[in-house]
Amino acid sequence: MRPVRRSRNSGFSYIEILVGIALLAIVAGGIAQGLALASDRIGDSRVDTVASKLAAAQADEAHRMPYGEIGTPGGNPPGTLPATRTETVRSIDYEVAVDVDYVDDPALGQPRTFVNYKRVRVTVTPQTDGAKPVTESTLIAPPAISAISGKSAAVVTVVDAFTDEPLPNAPVTIDMSTSAPRTDTTDATGKVVFAGLEPSAIDPADPKHEYRLTATPDGYLTTPADGPDNKRQHLTAGQTWETTIQVFRPSRIVVNLLDGNTGDPVVERANVTVSTPAPDIRTEQQIGTSGTTIFDTIAGQPIQPSTSDFDVRATAECYREAAASGPVPGPGYPTNTTATFDLTMEPIAGGTLVATVVDQDDQPIPNAQVQVSGGAQGIAPRIRQVDPATGSVRYCIEPSGATPYVVSATAPGHGDGSLLAVVQEGQQTPLRIQLIRGATGDIELVAPGPNQLVRLRALVGTYDANQLTSSTSRARFRNLAPGDYVAYIATGFSDGAPVWSPGKVVRSKAGQNRVYRVR
């Protein structure tokens, strides 16, 4: 075995020397790391010390201030202390936040004023990594009883009108009277106290005669009864106004119309109506062809949730009317604010009526309006605007039976048009109604007696209408294009249809009401 070589001068082997050097390096590294850690701790300690001194200095400054100025601008209580500011010490920024509130600590047997002390909390947060905020809190008593005597207070609770649960962190503002406006947020019980208020102005005509309260929690609206216009109060010296503000998350109503045979959306023209519960019933109506209708307001007002039933009704052509009712919104409020109503509509047998409105040049009239009424069912007038591009409008409608539908058309700057239409099941009935341009006039037909059926038919254009004469034996046909017409009177009936007289040619003139006798 080869002997270990040793250093000539030291008597140590080379291996022993190398191991010693390595050990020295490890020790040196540990010392350096320890020194760095100690340096960091010293730095953190200095930052904490500066933060503590800044917090104590701010608290001391509050003690030296006039009592009425201890507060933050617009705060509760108001004052001159900045709510936040930044101080820079040795190139490090420190954020200084000040919060002031009243302390309610009445002596035994004394009236409650909510303003026995002011509590000042100062929080200083170093803007550097790893640093922690430092908080200093102090109580400041009023210098004399006069500083708090004769003050008024408002104790406000904010609750959800639908669940009746208190709402924490809700911003509330009191203003409009003798004290400066204040804004504060409700605590965990939904309550906020505005204490130390100056009494309101005495004169009712003074704009500062009443305080006003406004609650503005995010995502909520105030009920109309508790809105700013209603939440007002005149406060006298020493008076405490205890009140509740009800708020709600506005709801949405979605109505889906489904075909009872196929389950598919109803894409015929549908009229959907939603009504709020009694006693304050409001109604909103929408017309669509998508099968889904969405309501975010009713009669222009946000939808307030209610456990009472809303009423939902829908009519669609070639379907029977459908209805449903229920509370709004569905389960899960306030996270869920939507109520969905699925209305199944049963199809009924019907036909299609397509009316096209044109002028004397056979061009579509884009702003014409069509009205359909009568028929075997005696339907009320259904009025629609034509498609501007084609001048046409489509009705899916029940068969007319023995009594034709009356189809009328009007357009600004044109005389009226009118036709009778027979609609059969499963068939399409096309109508072309021609309106004549120009200023219009009226024709009044005088019959031998009242309740007699008279008829007026245009020789040019599309106008054919009938009326019963009034108690004065007259029937007036209005908004007629200038030109010649034929007037008739029913002389009898055959199988339910009128038998008309031979007819008499009459004339309409613009701006005139012309009277003719018919026999």
C-alpha positions in Angstrom: 0.0 0.0 0.0 1.3 3.4 -1.0 2.0 5.8 1.9 0.1 9.1 2.2 2.1 12.0 1.1 2.6 14.8 3.8 3.5 18.4 3.5 7.1 19.0 4.2 6.5 22.2 6.4 3.2 21.4 8.1 3.4 17.8 8.7 -0.2 17.5 7.3 -1.2 15.4 4.3 -2.6 17.1 1.2 -5.9 15.4 1.8 -6.1 16.8 5.3 -5.3 20.3 4.0 -8.1 20.1 1.3 -10.7 19.0 3.8 -9.7 21.8 6.1 -10.1 24.4 3.3 -13.6 23.0 2.5 -14.6 23.2 6.1 -13.4 26.8 6.3 -15.5 27.6 3.2 -18.6 26.1 4.7 -18.1 28.0 8.0 -17.5 31.3 6.1 -20.7 30.8 4.0 -22.7 30.2 7.2 -21.3 33.3 8.8 -22.2 35.3 5.7 -25.7 33.9 5.6 -26.1 34.6 9.2 -24.9 38.2 8.8 -27.3 38.7 5.8 -30.3 37.3 7.9 -29.3 39.5 10.8 -29.2 42.5 8.4 -32.7 41.6 7.1 -34.0 41.4 10.6 -32.5 44.7 11.5 -34.1 46.2 8.4 -37.5 44.8 9.2 -37.2 46.1 12.7 -36.4 49.6 11.5 -39.4 49.5 9.1 -41.6 48.4 12.0 -40.2 51.1 14.3 -40.9 53.8 11.7 -44.4 52.5 11.1 -45.1 52.5 14.8 -43.8 56.0 15.2 -45.9 57.3 12.3 -49.1 55.7 13.8 -48.4 57.1 17.3 -47.7 60.6 15.8 -51.0 60.6 14.0 -52.9 59.5 17.1 -51.1 62.2 19.1 -52.0 64.8 16.5 -55.7 63.8 16.8 -55.6 64.4 20.5 -54.3 68.0 19.9 -57.0 68.8 17.3 -60.3 70.6 18.1 -62.9 68.0 18.9 -65.2 69.0 16.0 -62.4 68.5 13.5 -61.6 64.9 14.5 -63.0 62.9 11.6 -62.4 62.4 7.9 -63.8 64.5 5.0 -67.3 63.1 4.2 -66.8 60.5 6.9 -68.9 59.5 9.9 -68.1 61.7 11.8 -66.8 64.3 9.3 -63.6 66.1 10.0 -60.3 67.2 8.6 -58.1 64.2 9.0 -57.1 62.7 5.6 -58.6 59.2 5.3 -55.4 58.0 3.6 -52.0 59.6 2.8 -48.5 58.4 2.0 -45.3 59.2 4.0 -41.8 58.5 2.7 -39.0 57.7 5.2 -35.5 56.6 4.0 -36.9 55.9 0.5 -39.7 53.6 1.8 -43.3 54.6 1.4 -45.7 54.2 4.3 -49.5 54.3 3.6 -51.3 56.0 6.6 -55.0 55.2 6.9 -57.2 56.9 9.4 -60.7 55.7 10.5 -62.8 57.6 13.1 -66.1 56.6 14.6 -68.3 57.5 17.5 -68.3 55.3 20.7 -71.7 54.8 22.3 -71.0 54.6 26.1 -73.7 56.4 28.0 -73.5 56.8 31.8 -76.1 55.0 33.9 -79.4 56.8 33.7 -78.3 59.2 31.0 -80.0 59.5 27.6 -78.4 57.7 24.7 -76.6 60.0 22.3 -74.2 57.6 20.4 -71.5 60.3 20.7 -69.8 59.8 24.1 -66.3 59.4 22.6 -64.5 59.4 19.3 -62.3 56.4 18.5 -59.4 57.0 16.2 -57.7 54.1 14.5 -54.5 54.6 12.6 -53.1 51.9 10.4 -49.7 52.3 8.8 -48.7 49.9 6.1 -45.1 49.9 4.8 -45.0 49.5 1.0 -42.1 46.9 1.0 -42.0 43.1 0.8 -42.6 41.2 3.9 -43.6 44.2 6.0 -46.8 44.1 8.2 -49.2 46.9 9.0 -49.1 48.6 12.4 -52.3 49.8 14.1 -52.7 52.4 16.8 -56.1 53.0 18.4 -57.1 55.7 20.9 -60.2 57.2 22.5 -60.8 60.9 22.6 -63.3 62.4 25.0 -65.2 65.7 24.2 -63.7 68.7 26.0 -67.0 69.6 27.5 -70.6 68.4 27.6 -71.6 71.2 25.3 -69.6 69.5 22.5 -72.1 66.6 22.3 -75.3 68.0 23.9 -78.2 68.9 21.7 -77.1 66.7 18.8 -79.4 64.4 16.8 -78.8 60.9 15.4 -80.1 58.6 12.7 -79.9 54.9 13.2 -80.4 53.2 9.8 -80.9 49.5 9.1 -80.7 48.2 5.5 -82.5 44.9 4.7 -83.3 42.9 1.6 -87.0 43.4 0.9 -87.4 39.9 -0.4 -85.6 37.9 2.2 -85.9 40.4 5.1 -82.3 39.7 5.9 -80.0 42.6 7.0 -77.5 43.7 4.4 -73.9 44.3 5.6 -71.4 46.6 3.9 -74.2 48.6 2.3 -73.2 52.3 1.6 -75.6 54.8 3.2 -75.5 58.6 2.8 -77.3 61.2 4.9 -77.4 64.7 3.5 -79.6 67.7 2.6 -79.8 69.3 6.1 -77.6 71.3 8.5 -74.7 68.8 8.9 -72.3 68.1 6.1 -73.1 65.0 4.0 -71.8 61.8 5.4 -71.4 58.3 3.9 -70.8 55.1 5.9 -71.3 51.4 5.4 -73.6 49.1 7.4 -72.1 46.6 9.9 -72.7 42.9 10.1 -76.2 43.5 11.4 -77.1 45.8 8.5 -77.0 48.8 10.7 -75.2 52.2 10.5 -75.4 55.1 13.0 -75.0 58.8 12.0 -74.5 60.5 15.3 -73.7 64.1 16.3 -75.9 65.6 13.7 -76.9 69.2 14.0 -80.7 69.7 14.4 -82.5 70.5 11.1 -83.5 74.0 10.1 -86.7 75.1 11.8 -88.4 76.8 8.9 -90.3 74.3 6.7 -89.5 76.4 3.7 -85.8 76.1 4.4 -84.1 73.6 2.0 -82.3 72.2 5.1 -85.5 71.5 7.0 -85.1 67.7 6.5 -82.3 65.1 6.4 -82.4 62.7 3.5 -81.2 59.0 3.5 -79.9 57.1 0.4 -78.7 53.5 0.4 -76.7 52.3 -2.6 -75.5 48.7 -2.1 -73.9 47.2 -5.2 -76.3 45.3 -7.4 -79.4 46.5 -5.4 -82.1 49.1 -5.9 -84.2 50.8 -3.2 -87.9 50.0 -3.0 -90.0 52.9 -4.2 -91.4 53.4 -0.7 -87.9 53.8 0.7 -86.4 55.9 -2.1 -84.6 59.2 -1.4 -87.7 61.2 -2.1 -89.5 59.4 0.7 -86.7 58.7 3.2 -86.6 62.2 4.8 -86.9 63.4 8.3 -86.8 66.7 10.3 -84.6 66.2 13.3 -84.9 68.3 16.5 -82.2 68.6 19.2 -81.6 65.3 20.9 -83.9 63.3 18.6 -82.9 59.9 17.3 -84.4 58.8 14.0 -84.6 55.0 13.8 -85.5 53.8 10.3 -85.2 50.9 7.9 -84.4 51.0 4.2 -85.5 48.1 2.1 -83.6 47.2 -1.1 -83.8 44.4 -3.7 -81.9 42.9 -6.5 -83.9 43.5 -9.7 -85.3 40.4 -11.4 -85.6 39.2 -14.9 -88.6 37.2 -16.4 -88.0 34.8 -19.3 -91.1 33.4 -21.1 -90.7 30.5 -23.4 -93.5 29.5 -25.7 -93.6 25.9 -26.7 -95.7 24.0 -29.3 -97.9 21.5 -27.6 -97.4 18.9 -30.3 -93.7 19.2 -31.1 -92.2 20.9 -28.1 -90.5 23.3 -30.5 -90.5 27.1 -29.9 -93.6 28.9 -31.2 -92.3 31.1 -34.0 -95.6 32.6 -35.1 -96.2 36.2 -34.1 -97.0 36.1 -30.4 -98.1 38.6 -27.8 -96.8 38.1 -24.3 -98.1 40.0 -21.3 -96.7 40.0 -17.8 -98.5 41.6 -14.8 -97.2 42.2 -11.3 -99.1 41.0 -8.2 -101.9 43.0 -6.6 -102.5 45.6 -5.3 -100.1 47.7 -7.3 -100.7 45.9 -10.6 -98.5 47.0 -13.5 -98.5 45.4 -17.0 -95.9 45.0 -19.7 -96.5 43.6 -23.2 -94.1 42.5 -25.9 -94.6 41.1 -29.4 -92.1 38.6 -31.0 -91.5 35.7 -33.2 -88.5 33.9 -31.6 -90.4 31.8 -29.1 -88.6 33.5 -26.2 -89.5 36.9 -24.6 -87.4 38.6 -21.9 -88.7 41.2 -19.4 -86.2 43.3 -17.4 -88.8 46.0 -16.6 -92.6 46.2 -16.2 -94.3 49.4 -17.1 -90.8 51.0 -17.2 -89.9 50.0 -13.7 -87.4 47.4 -12.5 -88.9 44.1 -11.5 -89.1 43.8 -7.7 -89.0 40.2 -6.4 -92.2 39.0 -4.7 -93.5 35.7 -3.2 -96.9 36.6 -4.6 -97.7 35.4 -8.0 -96.9 37.3 -11.2 -99.4 36.6 -14.1 -98.0 35.6 -17.5 -100.2 35.3 -20.6 -99.5 34.6 -24.2 -101.5 34.6 -27.4 -100.1 33.5 -30.8 -101.8 33.0 -34.1 -103.0 29.5 -34.8 -102.6 28.6 -31.0 -104.9 28.7 -28.1 -104.1 31.3 -25.4 -101.7 30.0 -22.6 -101.2 31.3 -19.1 -99.1 30.7 -16.0 -98.4 32.3 -12.7 -95.7 32.1 -10.0 -93.4 34.1 -7.8 -90.4 36.0 -9.1 -87.5 35.1 -9.1 -87.0 31.4 -9.0 -85.1 29.6 -6.2 -81.6 30.8 -5.2 -82.2 34.5 -4.7 -80.1 36.7 -4.4 -77.6 34.7 -6.5 -80.3 33.8 -9.0 -82.5 36.7 -10.1 -84.3 35.1 -13.0 -87.7 33.5 -13.2 -88.5 31.3 -16.2 -92.0 30.5 -17.4 -92.5 27.8 -20.0 -95.9 28.1 -21.6 -97.1 25.2 -23.7 -99.5 26.4 -26.5 -102.0 24.1 -28.1 -102.2 24.5 -31.9 -105.6 25.1 -33.5 -106.7 24.6 -37.2 -106.2 27.8 -39.2 -105.2 29.3 -42.5 -102.9 32.1 -43.6 -103.9 35.6 -44.8 -101.2 37.7 -46.5 -102.1 41.3 -47.3 -99.9 43.5 -49.5 -100.5 47.2 -49.6 -99.6 49.1 -52.8 -100.1 52.6 -54.3 -101.8 53.4 -57.6 -98.4 52.7 -59.3 -98.5 49.2 -57.8 -95.5 50.0 -55.6 -95.4 48.7 -51.9 -96.2 51.4 -49.3 -93.5 50.9 -46.6 -95.4 52.6 -43.7 -98.8 51.2 -44.3 -100.9 49.6 -41.5 -103.3 46.7 -41.8 -106.2 45.8 -39.6 -108.1 42.5 -39.6 -111.4 42.0 -37.7 -114.7 40.1 -37.7 -114.9 36.6 -39.1 -116.9 33.7 -37.6 -115.2 34.3 -34.3 -115.9 38.0 -34.3 -112.2 38.8 -33.4 -111.2 42.2 -32.2 -109.1 44.3 -34.6 -105.6 43.0 -35.0 -103.4 45.8 -36.2 -100.0 45.4 -37.7 -97.3 47.3 -39.6 -96.4 46.0 -43.0 -92.8 44.9 -43.8 -91.2 48.1 -45.2 -89.5 46.2 -48.0 -92.5 44.3 -49.4 -95.5 46.2 -48.1 -96.9 42.9 -46.8 -98.1 41.5 -43.5 -99.0 37.9 -42.6 -101.7 36.7 -40.3 -102.1 33.1 -39.2 -105.8 33.0 -38.4 -108.8 30.8 -37.8 -111.0 30.0 -40.7 -113.5 32.7 -41.4 -116.5 30.5 -41.9 -119.7 32.1 -43.3 -118.6 35.6 -42.1 -115.6 37.0 -44.0 -112.9 38.9 -42.3 -112.8 42.7 -42.8 -109.3 43.7 -43.9 -108.5 47.4 -43.8 -105.3 49.3 -44.7 -104.2 52.9 -44.0 -101.1 54.9 -44.8 -100.2 58.6 -44.3 -101.0 60.7 -47.4 -103.3 58.0 -48.8 -107.0 57.2 -48.8 -108.0 54.2 -46.8 -108.5 50.7 -48.3 -110.8 47.9 -47.2 -111.7 44.4 -48.4 -113.5 41.3 -47.3 -111.5 38.1 -47.0 -112.5 34.4 -46.8 -109.9 32.3 -45.0 -110.0 28.5 -45.2 -108.3 25.9 -43.1 -104.8 24.9 -44.3 -104.9 27.4 -47.2 -103.2 30.8 -47.9 -105.4 33.7 -48.9 -103.5 36.5 -50.7 -105.0 40.1 -50.7 -103.7 43.1 -52.6 -105.0 46.4 -51.3 -104.4 49.5 -53.4 -104.4 52.9 -51.8 -104.6 56.2 -53.7 -102.3 59.1 -52.9 -103.6 62.5 -52.1 -105.6 64.6 -49.7 -108.7 62.8 -48.4 -112.4 63.6 -47.8 -115.4 62.0 -46.2 -118.7 60.6 -47.6 -121.8 60.5 -45.5 -124.7 58.2 -46.5 -128.2 58.9 -45.3 -130.6 56.0 -45.2 -134.4 55.9 -44.6 -133.9 54.9 -41.0 -131.4 53.8 -38.3 -129.6 50.5 -38.1 -129.7 50.0 -41.8 -126.7 48.4 -43.5 -125.1 50.6 -46.1 -122.0 50.0 -48.3 -119.4 52.1 -50.1 -117.2 50.7 -52.9 -114.4 52.5 -54.8 -114.3 52.4 -58.6 -110.6 53.2 -58.5 -108.4 51.7 -55.8 -109.3 49.1 -53.2 -112.1 50.3 -50.9 -115.2 48.2 -50.0 -116.7 48.8 -46.6 -120.1 48.7 -44.9 -121.6 50.2 -41.8 -124.9 50.4 -39.9 -126.5 53.8 -39.8 -126.7 55.6 -36.5 -129.7 56.8 -34.6 -129.8 59.8 -37.0 -129.9 57.4 -40.0 -126.4 58.3 -41.1 -123.2 56.5 -41.7 -119.9 58.4 -42.3 -117.0 56.9 -44.3 -113.8 58.8 -43.5 -110.4 59.3 -45.0 -111.4 58.5 -48.6 -109.2 59.1 -51.6 -110.7 61.6 -54.1 -112.7 59.8 -56.8 -115.9 58.0 -57.6 -117.6 55.4 -55.4 -120.7 53.3 -55.5 -123.1 53.5 -52.6 -125.5 50.7 -51.7 -128.2 49.9 -49.1 -129.1 46.3 -48.1 -132.6 45.5 -49.2 -132.6 42.1 -47.5 -130.6 39.0 -46.7 -130.2 35.6 -48.4 -128.5 32.8 -46.5 -127.1 35.4 -44.1 -125.6 37.5 -46.9 -126.9 41.0 -47.7 -128.8 41.7 -50.9 -127.7 45.1 -52.2 -129.6 47.8 -54.0 -128.5 48.6 -57.6 -126.1 51.2 -56.3 -125.6 54.9 -56.7 -122.4 56.6 -58.0 -121.1 59.2 -55.5 -117.9 61.2 -55.4 -115.3 62.0 -52.7 -113.5 65.3 -52.8 -110.4 66.3 -50.8 -111.1 68.2 -47.6 -114.9 67.9 -47.9 -117.6 65.9 -46.3 -120.2 65.1 -49.0 -123.7 63.8 -48.1 -125.7 61.4 -50.3 -129.1 59.7 -49.8 -129.4 56.0 -50.5 -132.7 54.0 -50.9 
